[in-house]
Amino acid sequence: MRAHNLAKSTATLALLSTVALLVVPSVQAANTADIHTELLSESGWNHVSTDDDDGLQVYKKHISSLGVDAFMGKKVLHASVDDDTLFKLISDVDNHETFSTNLHESTELGGGDYYQVVKAPKMLPVSERYWFNHASSYRDVGGVSGHLRRTWSTIDSSTYATELGHVTSTYAEAIEIAFTYGMWEIVPNPSGPSTLLYRTVSNPGGDIPAWVMSSLTGRTLPDNMRTFEKAALKASQ
């Protein structure tokens, strides 16, 4: 298994969905439930690539209500990965920093709210980003034992004035993303290893050159999934 770091996971949330756009259009008052429903819908996803080494598949589809593309990764997990351990790693935002030196901060705020600040990717003209999100975790989704889901969406950062002030004063060059929606999902398979799915759609804010987005898209989403799988595999042993 190749080694990857969790900073790419946070970077993906802010950067992944803007391939071929110089500036992503701003969208106001998006309905979180509607966006999550559209991400979960099986229709509209177009296959982008399949990794020959581990079979990880990448798909994308356009989210018309947001004006940007969403991305989805799909991978059958290693047989030794414990699903619950993997889910706990994904959900434990406070400990994400232990995975990466590229993540400035990852802080739980209570009630499912949190903020994260990520460094700019090395060798690329992209500023640091930060976001304030709300996440919800679900078990036995749809009445299926072992079906796990973790969703997130952007919240108004001004709700946490003290923490926002800390972020903007400490990381003066950082840009707040416009929005991010997405989810991790672990789907059990009675006859074999579970499948990990990762769906995300985002507007990173600021001006992002198209070539930067093209270079990031093909590798960040798969890297994120493998990072968590690798960590879960190690913790499961």
N, C-alpha and C positions, 0 to 999 in steps of 0.2 A: 504494500500500500504506500502510495506516495505521501510525503509529509506536506501538510498545508497548515495555514494558520487561520484563526477565527476572525482576524481583522477583515479578511476577504468576505466573511459572512455579513458583517455590518456594512461594508462598502457596497456589497451587492444591493442591499435594500435601497440605498440612495442613488445608485448609478446605473443599475442593470437595464432599466426599461427604456432607455433613450437612444437606442441605436439609430443612426442616420439622421439625428436631429441636432441642429446647432443650438437652438433654444427650445425647451419644452414648454408648451402652452400652459398657462395657469388655469386651474380648475377650482371652482368654489363650491362649497356646500355639497360635496359628494356624499351619497348615502352609503355608509359603511356596510350595512347588511346587503345592499344591492351589489356592491363591488365584490364582496366575499362570495355571494351566490354566483356571480358571473365567473369568478375564478374557479369555483368548484364545478361549474358546468363542463361536461365533457365535450360539448360542441365548440367548434371554431379553432381548436388547437391544431397547429401545423407543425409537423416534424422538422426539426432543424438538424440534429446530428445524433449519432449513436457512437459511444466510445467502444472501440474494438477490444480494449483490455478488460473492462468490467461491465460493459453493457449499459452504462448510464446514458439515458436518453434526454434530450433537450427539445422542448416545444415552445412555440410562441403563438399568441393571438392578439388581435387588436381589441382594445377596450374602448369602444366608441364614446362612452360617457365621459371618459377621461382624456381621450385623444392621444393615447400612447399604447405601446405594446406591452403585454404581460408575458412573463416567461415561466415555464414549468420544467422542473427536473424530475426524473423518475428513475429509481434505482432499486434493484433487489438487494437487500442487505446481506452482509456476510452471515453465514449460518450461526456463528458464535456470538453475534451481537444480541444483547438483551434489550428488548424493546423498551421496557420501563426505564432502564438506565439511560438509554439514548434520549428518551423524552425528558427525563430530569435534567440532562445536560443542556438540551435546547431551551428549557424553561427557566433555568437558573441564571438569570441575567447578571446578577451580582458577581458571579464567578467567571464570566466570559473573559475578563481581563487576564485570568490565569492562563488562557490559551494563547495570548498574543501580546507582543510588545508594541504592536501597531495600533492598538486600541487605547486611546487616552483614558477614557472613562466609560464605565457601564454600571449604572446605578439604579436600583429599585427604588421607587417612590411610594409604594404601597398601593393596594387595591388593584394591582395589575399594571399600574403606570410605571414608566421608567424612562431614562434618557441615556443616550450613548453619544460619544464623540470619537470620531475615527480620524486618524492621520491621513494626509493625502498620499495616494499611491506613489511610490518611488519612481522617479524618471518620467512622470507624466504631469502635464500642466493642469492639475486638478486641485482645487482648494480642499481643505479639511471640511468635513460635514458633521452636523449634529442633528438629532431628532428627538422629539418627545413622543412616545407611543403609549398606547394601551394594548395589553395582551390578555387573552383569555385562553384557558386550557380546558379541554374536554376529553373525557374518557368514555369508552364504550359508545362511540358515536353511532347513531342510528340503531342502537340496541345491539350492536355487534361487539362482543367481548374482545377487549384488547385493541379496538380501533381508537387511536389517539390523534388529537388535533390541537394545534396551538396556532391561534390567529393573532394578527396585530393590525393596528391602524394608527394613523397620526392623530395626535390631540393638540389642542391649543397650548403652546408652550407658556403663554402668559398666565396660565392657571398656576404655574409654579414659578412665581416671580423671583423668589430667592435663588432657586437653582438655575433659572435662566440667566439671571444676573451673573452668577458664578461662571457659567459657560461662556457668555459673551465677553466677560472681562478677562478670563483666563486664556481663551482662544480667540483673540481679536480678529483673526483672518478667517475663522470658520464661517461657513454658510449653512443656514438652516434649510433643510430640504422642504419642498413644497408639500409633498405628501408621500406616504408609503402605505400600501395595503398588502397583506399576504398571509401565508400560513405554511406551517409544517404539518405533515400528516404521516402517520405510520399505520399502514393497512395490513392486518394479519393475514396469513395464508395457512389454513389448516394442514396443508400438505408440504409446507416448506418454509423458508425464511420470509419474513415480512417485506413489504415494499415501502420505501421512503419516497415521499413526494414533497416538493418544495415549490410553491407558487408565489410570485411576487410581481407587483406593478408599482412603479414609483416615478416621481418627478423630483430630480435632485436639486432643482433651483440653480440659478446662475447660468452662465454660458458654457456649455460643454461641447467641445469640438467633436464632430462626427467620427473622426478617426480614433479618438480616445475611446469613445463608446464601443466602436467596432472591435478594438483590441481587448477590451475588458469583457465583453459579453460572452465570448466563446469559452472563457476559462473560469470566470468567477463563480457562476452558479454551480457547475460541477465540483469546483474546489471546495465550496462551502459544504456541500453534502458529504464529500469524502472526509472533510475535517471532522465533522461531528461523528461520522461512522467510525473513523479511526480512534477518536477519543472514547467512544462507547465500547469499542472492541477491547481497548486496553483496560477500561474500568470493569468490563464484564468478566475478565479472566481472573 
